[in-house]
Amino acid sequence: MTRIKVRYLVEKPGAGNTVRWFWQPSRTLRALGWRPQRLAQDVADPAEARVVAIRDAERLNAEVDAWRAGRSPGHAPARIAGPATGTIDALVQQYRASDDYRRLAPATRATYEKLLRPISEWAGDAPLRAITPKMIKDFYTEIRARTPAKARMIVAVLRVLYSYAISEDLATVNPAKQVRVHGGRAAAARIWSREDVDALVAAADHLELWSIGTAVRLNEWLGQREGDVLAMRWTAYRDGAIHVVQQKTRARVELPVDTVPELARRLDEEFARQAKRRVASTTIIVSEATGEPYGVRQFYTRFRQVRDIAAERRPEVAGLWFARLRHTAVTRLAEARCPTPLIAAVTGHTVKSVDTIIERYLVRTSAMAREAFQMRLDRETGDRSGC
């Protein structure tokens, strides 16, 4: 099948050496009532059939343009380069040029780009006002059957897009907010245990990918976003603490790693290894293969390699992700009875975000329930120092 450079015009092989012409609107337009049509069906001459098909396709495209603009087909606007005004593609284009988008961390923008493409393919030429919660739900359900995590993120990005559209008076409602996604809470409930951390660090060291082990060991305590861990510089490690300015929120945190002997020891070992290899990189986490800082994709490739080896001895780590160490750190600090503001001072979360994470994870850990029972037992048996 070969596409002619006219929107939605498709050429298909027919019987013998003949061709057939069709006007095939996008999936979203079809969902909104626009139906595919056979073109030039009664024209025998191939050259004439091509001309007629192009003419009819252009006419139908003009009707679509007029419908998008809210005008009758007889007043269709002149065709212009770029996406039609008021469509999803036009919103995506404007959002990409906005301060909101530019303020995103590079890694976040890269993730958004991967999600904006399927959104555009799904509904790029549809007017914002035509997208309904049911359409988004159907799209989510289709993607979820293949990749549940991606489906959740696509709905999240659609919510961001429509929130931006509302702020710019391009839309009045956010249909994506009415779509319920599934699996996010349950998938998020698996945090790292100390045994998980030890198993992965041991596998990393066995593979001589010490940088991966160092990143995991550090972030079990530090609870930073992966991009911030990869960007940590040796010059930011001073007076026993690592000083971080988070890329996403610009929050500043000071992490006293020297108070934890195993972290201080791991950093000393990492520095010694890099000095021995004469690594010139300024970051703490450096690829053993290149001597340079990791890109996010390269880091995850190595992380998965280490995780797979660790899973051979400890199968529980097979479903763990580096990003979950951020929530693990929050949970462990809460289990140690750290007040919420102190936890936020470590991870850079807002106090509200810390409370949300604690509610999501901590109620599922047995340590707090066991401690609560013990405190009650102590109180009821005469020890009044508990809760």
C-alpha positions, 0 to 999 in steps of 0.5 A, spaced: 500 500 500 502 506 497 500 513 500 499 519 496 501 526 499 494 528 500 491 527 507 487 520 508 488 518 500 490 511 500 492 507 494 490 499 494 492 494 489 486 491 485 484 485 481 490 484 475 494 490 475 489 495 477 488 500 483 483 502 488 483 509 491 480 510 498 479 516 503 481 513 510 480 518 515 484 517 522 481 512 527 479 518 531 475 521 526 472 515 524 470 514 532 467 521 531 463 519 525 467 520 519 467 514 515 472 511 509 469 512 502 471 508 496 473 514 490 473 514 483 470 507 483 466 508 476 472 511 472 475 506 468 482 510 466 487 509 471 490 516 470 483 519 470 481 515 476 487 518 480 485 525 478 478 524 480 480 520 487 485 526 489 480 531 487 474 528 492 479 527 497 481 534 497 474 536 498 473 531 503 479 534 507 476 541 506 469 538 509 473 536 515 477 542 516 471 546 516 468 542 521 474 542 526 473 550 525 466 550 526 464 552 519 460 549 514 463 546 508 462 551 504 466 556 508 472 551 509 479 555 511 484 555 506 489 550 507 495 552 511 502 548 513 502 545 520 496 542 525 489 545 524 487 550 529 484 547 535 486 540 534 490 536 539 496 536 534 496 544 535 495 544 542 501 539 543 505 544 538 503 550 543 505 546 549 512 544 546 513 552 545 511 553 552 514 555 559 511 549 562 514 545 557 521 548 558 521 548 565 521 540 565 527 536 567 530 534 560 529 526 562 522 528 563 521 532 557 524 526 553 519 521 557 513 526 554 516 526 547 515 518 547 508 519 550 506 525 545 507 521 539 502 516 540 497 521 543 498 525 536 497 518 532 491 517 536 487 523 535 492 529 533 487 531 527 481 531 532 478 538 535 479 538 543 472 539 544 471 533 540 475 528 545 470 525 550 472 521 556 469 515 553 474 516 547 480 516 552 478 510 556 477 506 550 484 508 548 487 507 554 484 500 554 487 498 548 494 501 550 493 497 557 492 490 554 499 491 551 503 496 556 499 497 562 505 502 565 505 506 558 497 506 558 497 510 565 502 515 563 499 517 556 492 518 560 497 522 565 500 526 559 493 527 556 491 530 563 497 535 563 495 537 556 488 539 557 490 542 564 495 547 560 489 548 554 484 550 560 489 555 563 490 558 555 483 558 554 483 553 549 478 548 553 473 548 558 474 541 561 479 536 562 476 529 559 482 525 561 481 527 569 474 523 568 478 517 566 480 512 571 486 508 570 488 501 573 494 498 576 498 504 578 497 503 586 498 496 586 504 496 581 507 501 586 506 497 592 513 493 591 518 497 595 526 495 596 527 491 602 534 491 605 536 484 602 534 486 595 539 492 595 544 487 598 543 482 592 543 487 587 549 491 589 553 484 590 551 482 583 553 489 580 560 488 584 560 481 581 559 484 574 564 489 575 559 494 574 560 498 581 557 504 579 550 501 579 551 498 586 553 505 588 547 508 585 543 503 588 546 503 595 546 511 595 539 512 593 536 507 598 538 512 603 538 519 599 531 518 595 532 522 589 530 522 582 534 518 578 536 524 574 539 527 580 543 521 582 546 521 575 548 528 575 551 528 582 558 531 582 564 530 586 564 537 587 557 537 591 560 532 596 563 536 601 563 537 609 560 530 609 554 531 605 552 531 598 549 538 596 543 537 591 539 542 587 533 537 584 533 538 576 525 538 576 523 542 582 530 546 583 529 544 591 535 544 594 537 538 599 543 537 603 544 529 604 549 528 610 552 521 607 558 521 612 553 519 618 552 512 614 558 509 615 556 504 609 555 510 604 561 514 606 565 507 605 562 506 598 563 513 596 571 512 598 571 506 594 568 509 588 572 515 588 578 510 589 576 506 583 575 512 578 582 515 580 585 508 579 582 508 572 584 515 571 577 517 570 576 524 568 568 525 569 566 530 574 560 526 576 560 520 582 556 515 578 560 514 571 559 508 566 565 503 567 565 502 559 566 509 557 568 513 563 563 518 562 556 520 565 551 515 564 545 517 559 538 515 562 537 510 557 544 507 558 543 507 565 537 503 565 540 498 560 546 496 565 541 496 571 536 491 568 543 487 566 545 487 573 537 486 576 537 480 571 543 477 574 541 478 581 534 475 580 537 468 579 539 468 586 533 472 589 527 472 584 524 478 588 528 483 585 526 481 578 520 486 578 524 492 582 526 499 579 531 504 580 526 509 581 522 506 586 528 507 591 525 514 592 519 511 595 523 506 599 527 511 602 521 515 604 518 509 607 524 507 611 525 514 614 517 513 616 518 507 619 524 510 623 519 515 626 522 521 622 517 526 622 514 528 615 518 535 614 524 531 616 523 526 611 521 532 606 528 535 607 531 529 605 528 527 599 526 534 596 518 532 596 513 537 599 510 535 605 503 533 602 507 528 597 511 525 603 504 524 606 501 521 600 507 516 599 507 514 606 499 512 606 501 508 599 506 504 602 507 504 609 500 501 611 502 495 607 509 494 611 508 489 617 514 493 621 509 499 623 503 494 625 508 490 629 511 496 633 504 498 634 501 492 637 508 492 641 507 499 644 499 497 646 501 491 649 507 495 653 502 500 655 496 495 657 501 491 661 504 497 665 509 500 661 506 507 660 511 510 655 508 508 648 503 511 644 
